[in-house]
Amino acid sequence: MRAVRMTAPGVLEQVEVPTPTAGPGEVLLRVGAVGACHSDLHILDAPPGLFPTPMTLGHEVAGTVDRVGAGVDGWAAGDRAAVYGIIGCGHCRACLRGLENQCRVVPVGGIGLSRDGGLAEHVVVPASRLQHVGDLDLAQAAPLTDAGLTPYHALELAREKLRPGTTCVVIGIGGLGHMAVQILVATTAVRIVAVDTSVAALDLASRMGAHDVVQAGPDTVDKIRALVGPPPDGADVVLDCVCAQPTLDTARQVVATGGQLLLVGLAGGTLPVRPVVDEPPPLPMETSVEVPFWGTRAELQEVIALARGGVLQADVQTFPLAEAPEAYELLRRGQIHGRAVIVP
């Protein structure tokens, strides 16, 4: 079968590999769609030895069950499914509570991270990782598994602060950010302020339901402050889907006293946390900071329900499998709107 693999650190190419076989408790999935995520670029750019090579990338996967392995119940050939990418130990305190994204035994890994992912015609996954998607378009189902799940999980962590009449600032209206705006519209009554450097991204945010949009630049903080008020007031929640130094600096300067920062981007910025009496402070007093990771299987089920209910839809650009390397280059250059989806 065809697969797009990281054959060496930084090297992504299409190759021919044997079609895998589902073992006990596993399912062979015929891949229908795979989301291209910025995390994949971090895997490609990682130092040698941090991720296995060769490895098929792709952790946002949806497809159709082809064959089931021994001992698999609840799944049959022809069933359509999305893949929950995390594989925890299943036995630690976190996993037993359903928090496999906090596994205390297995380092960060899973489908397309520590074992072959979905950028191929077929992929083998544990049956426990599958979620039914019904008649949902597979190109829509695939991004739900990360681009939808990650902001959903992050916002769940801040649910107590997302009261009617509060304000949430979403920084970065890309794959995750445009889904976050829709999740906020569907599940809260908060004021949504969308921030991005791209006019096209801000137009997308407006169409998705953002109440205010701010084009990022030298005066980003002033523009947001004009909307949320001066300190100690500000945004109740800031969701930073970028986490570069400029976006983290913006986030900490516009969050309210007692507010919450949700850092889901991986762009490598640094957030100063110092308990000092400075003016202005590095962080307002009583501010909490969360670094969410992916989400839980239960939350993915809820995200799929939102999509099947028609209130959550990914804005996608599709590419054939052979053009996956080109899609990642466009992603690296910031030329993808919404989510790039590879369709084998």
Secondary structure as GFF3:
##gff-version 3
##sequence-region A 1 344
A	DSSP	beta_strand	2	8	.	.	.	ID=ss1
A	DSSP	beta_strand	11	16	.	.	.	ID=ss2
A	DSSP	beta_strand	26	36	.	.	.	ID=ss3
A	DSSP	alpha_helix	38	45	.	.	.	ID=ss4
A	DSSP	beta_strand	55	56	.	.	.	ID=ss5
A	DSSP	beta_strand	60	68	.	.	.	ID=ss6
A	DSSP	beta_strand	80	83	.	.	.	ID=ss7
A	DSSP	alpha_helix	93	96	.	.	.	ID=ss8
A	DSSP	three_ten_helix	100	102	.	.	.	ID=ss9
A	DSSP	beta_strand	122	126	.	.	.	ID=ss10
A	DSSP	three_ten_helix	127	129	.	.	.	ID=ss11
A	DSSP	beta_strand	130	132	.	.	.	ID=ss12
A	DSSP	alpha_helix	138	143	.	.	.	ID=ss13
A	DSSP	pi_helix	144	148	.	.	.	ID=ss14
A	DSSP	alpha_helix	149	157	.	.	.	ID=ss15
A	DSSP	three_ten_helix	159	161	.	.	.	ID=ss16
A	DSSP	beta_strand	167	171	.	.	.	ID=ss17
A	DSSP	alpha_helix	177	187	.	.	.	ID=ss18
A	DSSP	beta_strand	191	196	.	.	.	ID=ss19
A	DSSP	alpha_helix	199	208	.	.	.	ID=ss20
A	DSSP	beta_strand	212	215	.	.	.	ID=ss21
A	DSSP	alpha_helix	220	228	.	.	.	ID=ss22
A	DSSP	beta_strand	235	240	.	.	.	ID=ss23
A	DSSP	alpha_helix	245	254	.	.	.	ID=ss24
A	DSSP	beta_strand	255	263	.	.	.	ID=ss25
A	DSSP	beta_strand	288	290	.	.	.	ID=ss26
A	DSSP	alpha_helix	297	308	.	.	.	ID=ss27
A	DSSP	beta_strand	316	320	.	.	.	ID=ss28
A	DSSP	three_ten_helix	321	323	.	.	.	ID=ss29
A	DSSP	alpha_helix	324	332	.	.	.	ID=ss30
A	DSSP	beta_strand	339	343	.	.	.	ID=ss31
###
